[in-house]
Amino acid sequence: MAKLAVAALVAFGLVGCAAVSPRTEHEIVAHYESPPDQFNAIAPCDNQRFVPKTGICRGTQWGMPTSILSGDWVGHTEYEMGWLTLPSGVTWASVLETFTGTVKPCGTGTMMYRQIGSADAKGNLAFEWEIIPELGTGELTGVTGRGTLRGVSRDDMSSAGEFRGRLRCGGAK
């Protein structure tokens, strides 16, 4: 009977550890809702006109107040990006974003990820993201992963969409 109890505890322990093992990959889906962004546009454009008639518009942009996430990521983000827009209305951007909250099943803390992607002239967003594992804190220390962001930028410069991807917990939990 004692051997059975020990075997059960060992098996339970192994199963329990597997749920948050850094080697286990987890699929994630998280919805985001972002209020209107702040901008700093450079000539020939300005903060009222982001599409040039000729040449390239460029600038920086940041989320303030923060975006709210729900689903497999529950919390908020802060981000900054650099962008350029062509006369066609297509915008290319590079983003650094910090998430603060809980990532199911890894735990709670902060993690930073980089994104690169574009928005078409109608505001449809298509980005790829990758976590920077060295910049996590708390139970999100060492989390790795990558995926896509699809969404829409609205006329008032707010946006909404969905993160999808795969990640591995960092083992801090």
HELIX and SHEET records of a PDB file:
HELIX    1   1 ALA A    2  ALA A   18  1                                  17    
SHEET    1   A10 GLN A  38  ILE A  42  0                                        
SHEET    2   A10 CYS A  57  TRP A  62 -1                                        
SHEET    3   A10 TRP A  73  THR A  85 -1                                        
SHEET    4   A10 SER A  67  GLY A  71 -1                                        
SHEET    5   A10 GLU A  25  SER A  34 -1                                        
SHEET    6   A10 SER A 159  ARG A 168 -1                                        
SHEET    7   A10 THR A 144  SER A 153 -1                                        
SHEET    8   A10 ASN A 124  GLY A 138 -1                                        
SHEET    9   A10 GLY A 107  ALA A 119 -1                                        
SHEET   10   A10 THR A  91  VAL A 103 -1                                        
END                                                                             
